[in-house]
Amino acid sequence: MASAPQSGDDVFDQFLADRGHETEPVGWDRSYNKLQCPDCMALHDESADTCGVCGWEP
């Protein structure tokens, strides 16, 4: 029985994962009751949409 072919994104994600790259979406880290930017580690209130230090957006 044949299976459905993988989409191009699945193949690309697998290619990157095989070479040690992260393919999952990145979001805010949490530090107690604050959000922490995964790029520069700055802390923000839980209502933050972007990092006020480096400009990172989830």
TORDO-84435 format. One record per residue: residue number from 1; residue in three letters; chain; x, y, z of N, C-alpha, C in turn. Coordinates in steps of 0.05 Angstrom, whole numbers, plus 32768, in hexadecimal, padded with zeros to 4 digits. Each point is the difference from the previous one (the first is absolute). Layout:
! TORDO-84435
{NUM,"ala","A",{X,Y,Z},{X,Y,Z},{X,Y,Z}}
...
This chain:
! TORDO-84435
{1,"met","A",{8011,7FE9,8000},{7FEF,8017,8000},{8012,8019,8000}}
{2,"ala","A",{7FFA,8013,7FEF},{8010,8018,7FFE},{7FF6,8015,8015}}
{3,"ser","A",{8013,800F,800A},{7FF8,8016,8012},{8001,801A,7FF1}}
{4,"ala","A",{7FF3,8014,800C},{8000,801B,7FF4},{801C,800C,8001}}
{5,"pro","A",{8008,800D,7FEB},{801B,800C,8000},{8002,8017,8014}}
{6,"gln","A",{8018,8004,800B},{8004,8016,8013},{7FFF,801B,7FF1}}
{7,"ser","A",{7FF7,8014,800D},{8001,801B,7FF4},{801C,800A,8000}}
{8,"gly","A",{8006,8014,7FF0},{801A,800C,7FFE},{800B,800A,801A}}
{9,"asp","A",{7FEE,800B,8011},{8008,800B,801A},{800A,7FE9,8012}}
{10,"asp","A",{7FF2,7FEA,8000},{8008,7FE9,8011},{801B,7FF6,7FF8}}
{11,"val","A",{8005,7FFE,7FE6},{801A,7FF7,7FF7},{8016,8013,8008}}
{12,"phe","A",{7FFB,801A,7FFD},{8014,8015,8007},{8005,7FFF,801E}}
{13,"asp","A",{7FEA,7FFE,8011},{8004,7FFF,801D},{8010,7FE7,8007}}
{14,"gln","A",{7FFB,7FEA,7FF4},{8010,7FE8,8006},{801D,8003,7FF8}}
{15,"phe","A",{8005,800D,7FEA},{801C,8006,7FF7},{800E,8011,8015}}
{16,"leu","A",{7FF3,8015,800A},{800C,8011,8014},{8004,7FF1,801A}}
{17,"ala","A",{7FEC,7FF1,8009},{8001,7FF1,8019},{8017,7FEB,7FFF}}
{18,"asp","A",{8004,7FF3,7FE9},{8016,7FED,7FFD},{801B,800D,8004}}
{19,"arg","A",{8002,801A,7FFB},{8019,800E,8002},{8002,8011,8019}}
{20,"gly","A",{7FEF,7FFA,8014},{8002,800C,801A},{7FF2,801B,8004}}
{21,"his","A",{7FF0,8008,7FEC},{7FF2,801A,8002},{7FE5,7FFB,800E}}
{22,"glu","A",{7FF6,8015,800E},{7FE6,7FFE,800D},{7FEB,8008,7FEC}}
{23,"thr","A",{7FEB,7FF0,7FFE},{7FEA,8006,7FED},{7FE6,8007,800D}}
{24,"glu","A",{7FFF,7FFF,801B},{7FE7,8007,800E},{7FFE,801E,8002}}
{25,"pro","A",{7FE8,800B,8000},{7FFD,801D,8004},{800B,8009,801C}}
{26,"val","A",{800C,8017,8000},{800C,800A,8019},{7FEE,8015,800C}}
{27,"gly","A",{7FFB,7FFE,8019},{7FF0,8014,800E},{800E,800B,8018}}
{28,"trp","A",{7FF2,8010,8010},{800C,800B,8018},{8007,7FEA,8013}}
{29,"asp","A",{8016,8004,800F},{8007,7FF0,8017},{7FF2,800C,8018}}
{30,"arg","A",{7FFD,7FF2,8015},{7FF4,800B,8018},{8014,8000,8017}}
{31,"ser","A",{7FFF,8016,800F},{8011,8002,8018},{7FEE,800C,8016}}
{32,"tyr","A",{7FF6,7FEE,8011},{7FED,8007,8015},{7FE7,800C,7FF3}}
{33,"asn","A",{7FFA,8019,8005},{7FE8,800D,7FF5},{8007,8013,7FE9}}
{34,"lys","A",{8017,7FFC,7FF3},{8009,8011,7FEA},{8004,7FEF,7FE7}}
{35,"leu","A",{8000,800D,7FE9},{8007,7FF4,7FE7},{801E,8006,7FFB}}
{36,"gln","A",{800E,7FEC,7FF6},{801D,8005,7FFB},{8005,7FFB,7FE2}}
{37,"cys","A",{800E,8013,7FF4},{8007,7FFF,7FE3},{8014,7FE9,7FFC}}
{38,"pro","A",{7FFB,7FEE,7FED},{8013,7FEA,7FFC},{801A,8009,7FF2}}
{39,"asp","A",{8000,8018,7FF4},{8018,800A,7FF2},{8013,800F,8013}}
{40,"cys","A",{7FF5,8014,800F},{8012,8010,8011},{7FFC,7FFC,801E}}
{41,"met","A",{7FEC,7FF0,8008},{7FFA,7FF9,801B},{7FF5,8017,8011}}
{42,"ala","A",{7FF6,8016,7FF2},{7FF4,8016,800F},{7FE5,7FF7,800B}}
{43,"leu","A",{7FF8,800B,8017},{7FE7,7FFA,800C},{7FEB,8015,7FFA}}
{44,"his","A",{7FE7,7FF7,7FFC},{7FEA,8012,7FF9},{7FE7,7FF8,800F}}
{45,"asp","A",{7FEC,8012,8002},{7FE6,7FF9,800B},{7FF3,7FEC,7FEE}}
{46,"glu","A",{7FEC,7FF2,800C},{7FF2,7FEB,7FF1},{7FF0,800B,7FE8}}
{47,"ser","A",{7FFB,8019,7FFF},{7FF1,800C,7FEA},{8011,8008,7FE8}}
{48,"ala","A",{801A,7FFB,8002},{8013,8008,7FEA},{7FFA,7FF1,7FE6}}
{49,"asp","A",{8002,800F,7FEA},{7FFD,7FF3,7FE5},{801B,7FFE,7FF2}}
{50,"thr","A",{8012,8012,8006},{801B,8000,7FF5},{8014,8006,8016}}
{51,"cys","A",{8019,7FF9,7FFB},{8015,8006,8013},{8008,801D,7FFD}}
{52,"gly","A",{7FFF,800F,8016},{8007,801C,7FFF},{801E,8005,7FFE}}
{53,"val","A",{8010,7FEB,8004},{801D,8003,7FFF},{800B,7FFA,7FE4}}
{54,"cys","A",{7FF9,7FE8,7FF5},{800B,7FF8,7FE6},{7FEC,8000,7FE9}}
{55,"gly","A",{7FE6,8003,8007},{7FEC,8001,7FEB},{7FF5,7FE4,7FF7}}
{56,"trp","A",{8008,7FEB,800E},{7FF7,7FE5,7FF9},{7FE1,7FFE,8003}}
{57,"glu","A",{7FF4,7FF2,7FED},{7FE3,7FFA,8002},{7FFB,7FE2,7FFD}}
{58,"pro","A",{7FED,7FF6,8010},{7FFA,7FE3,7FFD},{7FF2,7FF9,7FE6}}
